[in-house]
Amino acid sequence: MQGQPRLSQGNELRTRVTYRMEITAPDGDELGPQIRPAATAALPETMAALVKLAQD
């Protein structure tokens, strides 16, 4: 599993913060529903940190 943060410049001096998570295991379609809750539990904190980084 891998996460990929991205900051991109938007219109009118805005910055868009996106975070994509992808399960790359061969059986990812089957494992996804089982591990998704644990894998995304820290997402609010991760997004807050990315927003802070974009603001600095």
Helices and strands as residue ranges (DSSP letters): E 2-9, E 15-22, H 28-40, H 43-55
